[in-house]
Structure formats: C-alpha cells, structure tokens
Amino acid sequence: MSTERLHWLDSLRGLAIIMMVFFHIFFDLEYLNLYSSDLFSGFWLYFGNFIRFTFLAVAGFSVYLSYKNRLPYPYFLKHQFWRAVKLFGIAMLITLVTFIFVPEDFIRFGVLHLISIGIILTALLVKKPKVLFALIILSLILGAIFDQFILNTSLFLPFGLRPENFYTIDYFPIFPWIAVIFAGNLLARIMDKYSLISNTNLPLRLKFLEEVGQKSLIIYLMHQPIIFILIWLLFRINMLK
C-alpha cells in the first residue's frame, strides 16, 4: 500500500467536519435558548449519528492504514501511542476549558477522550481481527446493559455508567462507542484484502473537502468558540436595534 493520503478518506472526513459545524450551530442556538429544535429525534438524530459514526470509524480506519504503512510493528505502536497521548492531552484541555466556562455541563469524557483510548487499543489489537470483532459484540452488549444503571458517582462515566440527571455537552463512553472505532479498523482490513483502498480510478476529487479533512482536528478545536462568539455578537447587535 502507498503511503500517500487517501483522497476519498480525507474528503469523507472533510464532509463530516462540515456537517458537524452545521449541527453545532443549531446545538449552540438551542443551548443558549435562542432557537428551539429537537436534536435527539427525527432528522437531527440521524444527521448527528452519521457524523458521530463517521468520525469514529475513520479513526479506526486510519489506525489500520498506519499499521500497513509503518513497519516494523514496534515503531507503529510507538507512533500510535504518542499520537494517542497528544490527543488525550488536547481532550483534557477541553475538559478544563469547558469546566471554566460551562461548569454545570463540562465535558468529562468526550469524543477526543474516546478516540485517544480507541487508538491505543486498536493499535494493540490490529493483528487480531477476531479479537476486535469479539470486542465489538462485547462493547455493544455492555453499552446496552450499562445504560440501564444509575450510580451515585461519576467515577465510571468513561465506561457508560452515569449518575442520575447527568448531562454534558459531549459524551462518548467507551461502551458502546468504541465498537465503531474497532469496526472502522476491520472495515479497512476487509477493503485492503479486496484491493479497495486506493486513490486510483476516482471519478471525482473534491480538493476543498480533502483540505478540510486534513485540518479536521484544528477545525474541531476552533469551531465552537467561533460559533459562540458569532452567535453572541449577532444576538447583541439584534438586541441593540
């Protein structure tokens, strides 16, 4: 496999990040009580789930690509470990920032926390697809079971066990969501087996989406502050009229 970036994968990531920004505009409007919309049913539910599944599956997919391109195996593990550590550090920074600005709803274990854990586990198990498949089933089962329990502590939030009346602006527990990262890794393995991972014979290249996809992390980190500031400014301008 070539080490060049996959154009279609970058485009998919770019599409997902654009959709996420659009979704978060309405989420922020509702959070600030400026616009009422039900984001947890109907169209918005499916729209949001598509974004979530895409980001997590691409994370698992990318671990497999790195595994194929970075040999020997110990160097691959080292690369993935430090990548995960960096991402987890960013996630904890987000936790700190949201604790300062929205302490009642701050992020304890969001999507970046999950992806950082998923990268390490997927890298360790990338040579064992049968184990990954079994863990997908197990994580789905545990996710369904844990969703029925209410605890008196927040210590087990990363695993999907929540206290009563728990709410946060971003929550992706290990169970069941890590199953999507594992599934993305297995999908990449299957596509590679049938020589479906390639830049050749692409009917169309959308370079704008590719560039957005390549900058997805920085866009993810910056878009919420920008959206909040713009909404606040527009609201203030409207109030002054």
C-alpha positions as a Markdown table, in Angstrom:
| # | Residue | x | y | z |
|---|---|---|---|---|
| 1 | Met | 0.0 | 0.0 | 0.0 |
| 2 | Ser | 1.2 | 3.5 | -0.8 |
| 3 | Thr | 1.9 | 5.9 | 2.0 |
| 4 | Glu | 0.2 | 8.8 | 0.2 |
| 5 | Arg | -3.0 | 10.1 | 1.7 |
| 6 | Leu | -6.3 | 8.7 | 0.5 |
| 7 | His | -8.2 | 11.4 | -1.2 |
| 8 | Trp | -11.6 | 9.9 | -0.7 |
| 9 | Leu | -10.9 | 9.3 | 3.0 |
| 10 | Asp | -9.8 | 13.0 | 3.5 |
| 11 | Ser | -13.0 | 14.1 | 1.6 |
| 12 | Leu | -15.2 | 11.9 | 3.8 |
| 13 | Arg | -13.5 | 13.4 | 6.9 |
| 14 | Gly | -13.9 | 16.9 | 5.5 |
| 15 | Leu | -17.6 | 16.3 | 4.8 |
| 16 | Ala | -18.2 | 15.1 | 8.3 |
| 17 | Ile | -16.4 | 18.1 | 9.9 |
| 18 | Ile | -18.5 | 20.5 | 7.8 |
| 19 | Met | -21.7 | 18.7 | 8.8 |
| 20 | Met | -20.6 | 18.8 | 12.4 |
| 21 | Val | -20.1 | 22.6 | 12.3 |
| 22 | Phe | -23.6 | 22.9 | 10.8 |
| 23 | Phe | -25.1 | 20.6 | 13.5 |
| 24 | His | -23.3 | 22.5 | 16.3 |
| 25 | Ile | -24.7 | 25.9 | 15.1 |
| 26 | Phe | -28.2 | 24.6 | 15.9 |
| 27 | Phe | -27.0 | 22.8 | 19.1 |
| 28 | Asp | -25.5 | 26.1 | 20.4 |
| 29 | Leu | -28.6 | 28.1 | 19.5 |
| 30 | Glu | -30.7 | 25.7 | 21.4 |
| 31 | Tyr | -28.2 | 25.5 | 24.3 |
| 32 | Leu | -28.3 | 29.3 | 24.6 |
| 33 | Asn | -32.2 | 29.2 | 24.4 |
| 34 | Leu | -32.2 | 31.2 | 21.2 |
| 35 | Tyr | -33.7 | 28.6 | 19.0 |
| 36 | Ser | -35.8 | 25.6 | 19.7 |
| 37 | Ser | -35.2 | 22.3 | 17.8 |
| 38 | Asp | -35.4 | 18.7 | 18.8 |
| 39 | Leu | -31.8 | 17.4 | 18.1 |
| 40 | Phe | -32.5 | 14.0 | 19.6 |
| 41 | Ser | -35.2 | 12.6 | 17.3 |
| 42 | Gly | -36.1 | 12.5 | 13.6 |
| 43 | Phe | -33.8 | 14.0 | 11.0 |
| 44 | Trp | -31.4 | 15.6 | 13.5 |
| 45 | Leu | -30.9 | 12.3 | 15.3 |
| 46 | Tyr | -29.9 | 10.5 | 12.1 |
| 47 | Phe | -27.8 | 13.5 | 11.0 |
| 48 | Gly | -25.9 | 13.6 | 14.3 |
| 49 | Asn | -25.4 | 9.9 | 14.3 |
| 50 | Phe | -24.0 | 9.9 | 10.8 |
| 51 | Ile | -21.4 | 12.5 | 11.9 |
| 52 | Arg | -20.5 | 10.5 | 15.1 |
| 53 | Phe | -20.2 | 7.2 | 13.3 |
| 54 | Thr | -18.1 | 8.7 | 10.5 |
| 55 | Phe | -15.5 | 10.3 | 12.8 |
| 56 | Leu | -15.1 | 7.2 | 15.0 |
| 57 | Ala | -15.0 | 4.8 | 12.1 |
| 58 | Val | -12.4 | 6.9 | 10.2 |
| 59 | Ala | -10.3 | 6.9 | 13.4 |
| 60 | Gly | -10.2 | 3.1 | 13.4 |
| 61 | Phe | -9.7 | 3.1 | 9.6 |
| 62 | Ser | -6.7 | 5.4 | 10.0 |
| 63 | Val | -5.0 | 3.1 | 12.6 |
| 64 | Tyr | -5.1 | 0.3 | 10.1 |
| 65 | Leu | -3.6 | 2.5 | 7.3 |
| 66 | Ser | -0.8 | 3.5 | 9.7 |
| 67 | Tyr | -0.2 | -0.2 | 10.5 |
| 68 | Lys | 0.1 | -1.0 | 6.8 |
| 69 | Asn | 2.4 | 1.9 | 6.1 |
| 70 | Arg | 4.7 | 1.9 | 9.3 |
| 71 | Leu | 6.8 | -1.1 | 9.8 |
| 72 | Pro | 8.3 | -2.7 | 11.8 |
| 73 | Tyr | 5.5 | -3.2 | 14.3 |
| 74 | Pro | 7.2 | -1.7 | 17.4 |
| 75 | Tyr | 7.6 | 1.7 | 15.6 |
| 76 | Phe | 3.9 | 1.6 | 14.6 |
| 77 | Leu | 3.0 | 1.1 | 18.3 |
| 78 | Lys | 5.2 | 3.9 | 19.4 |
| 79 | His | 3.8 | 6.2 | 16.8 |
| 80 | Gln | 0.2 | 5.4 | 17.8 |
| 81 | Phe | 0.9 | 5.6 | 21.5 |
| 82 | Trp | 2.3 | 9.2 | 21.2 |
| 83 | Arg | -0.5 | 10.2 | 18.8 |
| 84 | Ala | -3.0 | 9.0 | 21.4 |
| 85 | Val | -1.2 | 10.7 | 24.3 |
| 86 | Lys | -1.2 | 14.0 | 22.3 |
| 87 | Leu | -4.9 | 13.6 | 21.6 |
| 88 | Phe | -5.7 | 12.8 | 25.2 |
| 89 | Gly | -3.8 | 15.9 | 26.3 |
| 90 | Ile | -5.9 | 18.0 | 24.0 |
| 91 | Ala | -9.1 | 16.3 | 25.3 |
| 92 | Met | -8.1 | 17.1 | 28.9 |
| 93 | Leu | -7.5 | 20.7 | 27.9 |
| 94 | Ile | -11.0 | 20.8 | 26.5 |
| 95 | Thr | -12.3 | 19.4 | 29.8 |
| 96 | Leu | -10.5 | 22.2 | 31.7 |
| 97 | Val | -11.8 | 24.9 | 29.4 |
| 98 | Thr | -15.4 | 23.7 | 29.5 |
| 99 | Phe | -15.1 | 23.3 | 33.3 |
| 100 | Ile | -14.2 | 27.0 | 33.5 |
| 101 | Phe | -16.8 | 28.3 | 31.0 |
| 102 | Val | -19.7 | 25.8 | 31.4 |
| 103 | Pro | -19.1 | 24.2 | 34.8 |
| 104 | Glu | -22.5 | 22.6 | 35.1 |
| 105 | Asp | -22.2 | 20.8 | 31.8 |
| 106 | Phe | -18.5 | 20.4 | 31.2 |
| 107 | Ile | -17.0 | 17.6 | 29.2 |
| 108 | Arg | -15.8 | 14.7 | 31.3 |
| 109 | Phe | -15.3 | 12.1 | 28.6 |
| 110 | Gly | -16.0 | 13.4 | 25.1 |
| 111 | Val | -15.2 | 12.2 | 21.6 |
| 112 | Leu | -11.4 | 13.0 | 21.7 |
| 113 | His | -11.1 | 11.2 | 25.0 |
| 114 | Leu | -12.7 | 8.1 | 23.4 |
| 115 | Ile | -10.6 | 8.3 | 20.2 |
| 116 | Ser | -7.4 | 8.5 | 22.1 |
| 117 | Ile | -8.3 | 5.4 | 24.1 |
| 118 | Gly | -9.5 | 3.7 | 20.9 |
| 119 | Ile | -6.3 | 4.4 | 19.0 |
| 120 | Ile | -4.2 | 2.7 | 21.7 |
| 121 | Leu | -6.5 | -0.4 | 22.0 |
| 122 | Thr | -6.9 | -0.7 | 18.2 |
| 123 | Ala | -3.2 | -0.5 | 17.7 |
| 124 | Leu | -2.5 | -3.2 | 20.2 |
| 125 | Leu | -5.1 | -5.5 | 18.6 |
| 126 | Val | -4.6 | -4.6 | 15.0 |
| 127 | Lys | -3.1 | -8.0 | 14.3 |
| 128 | Lys | -6.0 | -9.8 | 15.9 |
| 129 | Pro | -9.2 | -9.1 | 13.9 |
| 130 | Lys | -11.1 | -11.9 | 15.5 |
| 131 | Val | -10.5 | -10.4 | 18.9 |
| 132 | Leu | -11.6 | -7.0 | 17.6 |
| 133 | Phe | -14.8 | -8.5 | 16.3 |
| 134 | Ala | -15.5 | -10.2 | 19.6 |
| 135 | Leu | -14.9 | -6.9 | 21.4 |
| 136 | Ile | -17.3 | -5.1 | 19.1 |
| 137 | Ile | -20.0 | -7.5 | 20.2 |
| 138 | Leu | -19.0 | -7.3 | 23.9 |
| 139 | Ser | -18.9 | -3.5 | 23.9 |
| 140 | Leu | -22.4 | -3.3 | 22.3 |
| 141 | Ile | -23.7 | -5.6 | 24.9 |
| 142 | Leu | -22.1 | -3.8 | 27.8 |
| 143 | Gly | -23.3 | -0.5 | 26.5 |
| 144 | Ala | -26.9 | -1.7 | 26.5 |
| 145 | Ile | -26.5 | -3.1 | 30.0 |
| 146 | Phe | -24.7 | -0.1 | 31.5 |
| 147 | Asp | -27.3 | 2.2 | 30.0 |
| 148 | Gln | -29.9 | 0.7 | 32.4 |
| 149 | Phe | -27.9 | 1.5 | 35.5 |
| 150 | Ile | -27.9 | 4.7 | 37.6 |
| 151 | Leu | -25.0 | 5.2 | 40.0 |
| 152 | Asn | -24.3 | 7.6 | 42.8 |
| 153 | Thr | -20.9 | 8.5 | 41.5 |
| 154 | Ser | -19.3 | 9.9 | 38.3 |
| 155 | Leu | -16.2 | 7.8 | 38.6 |
| 156 | Phe | -17.3 | 5.3 | 36.0 |
| 157 | Leu | -18.5 | 7.8 | 33.3 |
| 158 | Pro | -15.8 | 6.7 | 30.8 |
| 159 | Phe | -17.4 | 3.2 | 30.8 |
| 160 | Gly | -21.0 | 4.4 | 30.3 |
| 161 | Leu | -22.2 | 4.2 | 33.9 |
| 162 | Arg | -23.8 | 7.5 | 34.8 |
| 163 | Pro | -25.2 | 9.2 | 37.9 |
| 164 | Glu | -28.8 | 10.4 | 38.0 |
| 165 | Asn | -29.7 | 13.5 | 35.9 |
| 166 | Phe | -26.3 | 13.5 | 34.3 |
| 167 | Tyr | -25.8 | 15.9 | 31.4 |
| 168 | Thr | -22.8 | 17.1 | 29.5 |
| 169 | Ile | -22.3 | 18.8 | 26.1 |
| 170 | Asp | -20.2 | 16.0 | 24.7 |
| 171 | Tyr | -20.3 | 12.4 | 26.0 |
| 172 | Phe | -18.9 | 9.3 | 24.2 |
| 173 | Pro | -18.4 | 6.4 | 26.7 |
| 174 | Ile | -16.2 | 3.5 | 25.9 |
| 175 | Phe | -19.2 | 1.2 | 25.9 |
| 176 | Pro | -20.7 | 1.1 | 23.3 |
| 177 | Trp | -18.9 | 3.7 | 21.2 |
| 178 | Ile | -15.5 | 2.1 | 21.0 |
| 179 | Ala | -17.2 | -0.6 | 18.9 |
| 180 | Val | -17.4 | 1.9 | 16.0 |
| 181 | Ile | -13.7 | 2.5 | 16.1 |
| 182 | Phe | -13.0 | -1.2 | 16.1 |
| 183 | Ala | -15.5 | -1.6 | 13.2 |
| 184 | Gly | -13.7 | 1.1 | 11.2 |
| 185 | Asn | -10.4 | -0.8 | 11.6 |
| 186 | Leu | -12.0 | -4.1 | 10.5 |
| 187 | Leu | -13.6 | -2.4 | 7.5 |
| 188 | Ala | -10.2 | -1.1 | 6.4 |
| 189 | Arg | -8.8 | -4.6 | 6.7 |
| 190 | Ile | -11.6 | -6.0 | 4.5 |
| 191 | Met | -11.3 | -3.3 | 1.9 |
| 192 | Asp | -7.5 | -3.8 | 1.8 |
| 193 | Lys | -8.0 | -7.5 | 1.3 |
| 194 | Tyr | -10.0 | -6.9 | -1.8 |
| 195 | Ser | -7.7 | -4.0 | -3.0 |
| 196 | Leu | -10.4 | -1.4 | -2.5 |
| 197 | Ile | -8.2 | 1.1 | -0.6 |
| 198 | Ser | -6.7 | 3.2 | -3.4 |
| 199 | Asn | -6.6 | 6.6 | -5.0 |
| 200 | Thr | -6.8 | 5.2 | -8.5 |
| 201 | Asn | -9.9 | 5.5 | -10.7 |
| 202 | Leu | -11.6 | 8.1 | -8.5 |
| 203 | Pro | -14.5 | 9.5 | -10.6 |
| 204 | Leu | -14.1 | 12.9 | -8.9 |
| 205 | Arg | -11.8 | 14.7 | -6.5 |
| 206 | Leu | -13.1 | 17.4 | -4.2 |
| 207 | Lys | -9.9 | 19.1 | -3.1 |
| 208 | Phe | -11.8 | 21.6 | -0.8 |
| 209 | Leu | -13.2 | 18.7 | 1.2 |
| 210 | Glu | -9.8 | 17.0 | 1.2 |
| 211 | Glu | -8.1 | 20.1 | 2.6 |
| 212 | Val | -10.9 | 20.5 | 5.3 |
| 213 | Gly | -10.4 | 16.8 | 6.2 |
| 214 | Gln | -6.7 | 17.2 | 6.6 |
| 215 | Lys | -7.3 | 20.1 | 9.0 |
| 216 | Ser | -10.2 | 18.4 | 10.9 |
| 217 | Leu | -8.6 | 18.5 | 14.3 |
| 218 | Ile | -7.9 | 22.2 | 14.3 |
| 219 | Ile | -11.3 | 22.9 | 12.9 |
| 220 | Tyr | -12.8 | 20.8 | 15.6 |
| 221 | Leu | -11.0 | 22.7 | 18.3 |
| 222 | Met | -11.7 | 26.1 | 16.9 |
| 223 | His | -15.2 | 25.9 | 15.5 |
| 224 | Gln | -17.2 | 26.0 | 18.8 |
| 225 | Pro | -15.5 | 29.2 | 20.2 |
| 226 | Ile | -16.1 | 30.9 | 16.8 |
| 227 | Ile | -19.7 | 29.8 | 16.7 |
| 228 | Phe | -20.4 | 31.0 | 20.2 |
| 229 | Ile | -18.7 | 34.4 | 19.6 |
| 230 | Leu | -20.6 | 34.9 | 16.3 |
| 231 | Ile | -24.0 | 33.9 | 17.9 |
| 232 | Trp | -23.3 | 36.2 | 20.8 |
| 233 | Leu | -22.4 | 39.2 | 18.5 |
| 234 | Leu | -25.4 | 38.7 | 16.3 |
| 235 | Phe | -27.6 | 38.4 | 19.3 |
| 236 | Arg | -26.2 | 41.6 | 20.9 |
| 237 | Ile | -26.4 | 43.5 | 17.6 |
| 238 | Asn | -30.0 | 42.5 | 17.2 |
| 239 | Met | -30.8 | 43.5 | 20.9 |
| 240 | Leu | -29.3 | 46.9 | 20.2 |
| 241 | Lys | -31.6 | 47.7 | 17.3 |
